[in-house]
Amino acid sequence: MTIKLIALDMDGTLVNHEGEVSPENERAIHRAKERGIHVVLSTGRSLRTCRDISDQLGRSSYLITVNGGEIYDHEYNLVDSTPLDRDLVKMLWTIKEEHDVYFWSSTTQGLFNSRNPFDKEIDEYDWLKFGFDIKDDDVRKVIMDELIKNEALEITNSSPTNIEINPAGVNKAAALIKVCDWLDLSMEEVMAVGDSMNDIAMIRESGFGVAMGNAQEVVKEAADWVTGLHTDHGVAQAIERVLSSDDH
């Protein structure tokens, strides 16, 4: 197993319940970088909500945000972006209104949700991702069943109660394939670590796919290996496994 790039999800993976990176995880990341391994954050978050942690971990070749909707280089220059069509957003907004459920979104103009609603027309924003958070299992299933019929949408989640919507074909694996191409690497040389449905594609496509101990069951089934919990520095455990295999 020769790993040259480590792709890390953030929430439920790299960070703890307080949204912080443990010293154990941070040390392991620095050890990997010292070995010349690229460490790339691959998150559903937008740049503005993950940049502080990216800065804390030190310079990386690329940063994948919004489930692959945007990719930034090591100086935070935007190098790739795939918007969500406004007509699709209007359809999603109609579903939100019809079922009276909590929504959240990523746009290039900012982050908006039911507590912080946008103040202009939908057409006046550049959309990247739309999401729902629905505690009621029955309502969530009704909405999910409707959404998965639409081939223009990529449907995932980042927790059991939410639904994340990107344009079809936009996912963390597709973004990593682009990053690998730019770095002249293959996906076989990637270890991807995550816990939710929005991590499954990169876990399946990478040479070594790792699910967190706290991952959703379907994610564990897709992985090559299951590491510890995100509260027990599971990322550090996965990195140490890669580094120790390189020692032999």
N, C-alpha and C positions, 0 to 999 in steps of 0.2 A: 504494500500500500504506500504509494508515493503521493503525498498530498502537498500541493503547492498553493492552494487557496482554501481558506476556511470562511464559509458564509454563515453568518450568525443572525438569526431572528433576535428581536429585542424582548418584547413583552412576553412573559411566561417562559423565557429562554435565558437571555443574557442578564436581564435585570430582575431584582427581587420585588417584593410587594410594595416597597417604597419607591420603586423606579430607579434604584441605584445598582451600579455594578459592584459586586463584592471584590475586596482586595485579591481573593483567590482567583477569580475570573480575570481580573485585570493583569495579574502577574503572568498567568498562563498565556494571555494574548501577547504580552510583551515578549515572552519566551519564544512564541511562534514567530513573531516578527524578526527577532534576532536570528532565527534560523533561515530567514529569507522567505518565509511563507506570507502570502498576502492574507490579510484578515479584513473581510468586507462585511459591513453591516447590511443586512437584507431585511428590511422592515416594512410593515404596513403604515408606519408613521410618515408624516411629511418631514421635510428638511428642518422646518422651524421647531419641531418637537423632538428631534433626535440629534441636532447638531451639537448640543452641549456634551452629550455622551460620546459622540464621534471625536470631538476635540479632546475630551478626557483620555481617550484611548490612544490618541496620537494619529499621525497622518496615515491614511490608507489610500490605496490606488484608486478605489471607486467607492461610492456609497449608493446603495439601491434603496429607494424610498417608495412609498405609496404602492406596495406590492409589485414594484417594477414599472409603475407609471412614470417615474422619473429616475434618472441615473445622473449622479454628479461625479466629477473627477476629484483629485486630491486637493484641489484649491476651491472646491464647491462651485465650480462652473457647471452649469447644466449641459450635459452632453447628449441626453436622449429624453424624449417626452412623448407620451401617448395620451391624448386627451379623451375624455368621455363625451360622446356626442350629446349636444344639448337636448335633442329630441328624446333621447333615452332618459335623460335627467327629468324631463317633463313627465314622462311615463312613470318614473320612480316616485316623483313628487305626488302624482295622482294616487299611487298606491299608499303612500304615507298618509295622505289626507283621508282616503277611503277607510283605512283601518285605524287611524288616529294613533300611530306608533311613533316612538322616538327615532329621530333621524340624526345623522351626522355626515359631514362631507369634508373632502379636501378639494380646494380650488387654488389656482395660482394667486388669487387675491386674498386668501386667508382660509381659516377653518371655521365652519359654521355647523350649528346643531340646534336641537329644539330649545335649548336654553340660550343660545346665541344665534338667533335667526338672521339670515341675510337680509340686507336692506335695499336690494335692487332686484330687478327682474332676472329670472334664471338665464335669459339670453345674454346678460351683461357679465357673466362669470365664465371663466375657463375652468372646466371641471376635470378632475383627475379620478376621483373616487366618490362613491355614494354608499352610505351604510345605514343599516337599521340596528337597533338594539331592542330585542323583544323578549320579555320575560315569559310571556304566555306561549307554551309549546304549541298549542293548536293554531294560534294566529301566525306564529312563525312558520309553521308547516304550510299553511295556506299561501302565504307570501312566497315562500321558497318554491313551492310547486309551480306557482305562476312564473317566477323568474327563470327557473331552469329551462323553461320552454323556449326562451328567447336566445337564439344562437349568437346574438350580438353582444352578449354579456358573459363575463368571467365571474362565476359565483364562488366565493370562499367564505371563511370566517376567521376571526382571530380570538374568539371565545365561543363557548357553546351557545350563548344567547344572542350573538350578533350575526349579521349577514353583511359581507363586504362585496361590493360590485365594482369591477373594473371593466374596461373594454375587452371583448373576446381576444384571447391570445396574450393578454398582459398578465404576467405572473412572475414570481421570483425566479423560476427556472429560465424563462425566456430572457429575463434580464441578465442572469448569470451567464447564459450562453454568449450574449453580446460581450460581457466583461471578459470572459475567457478568450474570445476571439481577439479582443484588443490587446490582451496580455500574452497572446500566443500560447494559451493553455488549452487542455481538453477538459470536459466535464468529468472525465475519469480521475482527474487530479484534484477534484473538489471534495471537501467534506462540508456538508450542509447540515445545520442543526436547527431544529424548530419544535414547536409544540401544537400548532393548529392547522386547520385546513389550508390556510394560505401558505403553509410551508410544504405541503405534500408534494407539489410539483418539483421543487428543488431537491427535496429529499430523495425522490424517485430517480431524478435525472443525474444526480451526482454519483461519483465513484464510491463514496462512503456516506450514506444517509443516516443521520442520527436523530432519534426522537428523545425528547426530554422525558424524565420519569413521570412528570405531571402532564404529559401530552394527552390529547384526545386519543382514544383507542385506535381509531382508524389511521392516525398518524403513526402510532407505534407499529401497526401492521405493515405500513409502507416502508419502514426503516430497516436498515441493515443491523442496527444496534440501538439499544435504549440506555441512555446515560442516567445520571442522578437527577433529582429534582432541581428546579431553578433556585429553590431556597437552600440547596445543598451544593451549590457551585457545580452543577452538572456540566456546564460549558467547560470549566477547567478540567473536569474528569475526561471529557471527550478530547480536548486538546492534548492532555498528557498522554492519552492512549496513542494518538498520532505521533507525538514526539518520541515516545519510547519505542514505537515500532521502527522509527527512522534510526534509532541508536543501534539496531542489530544488523 
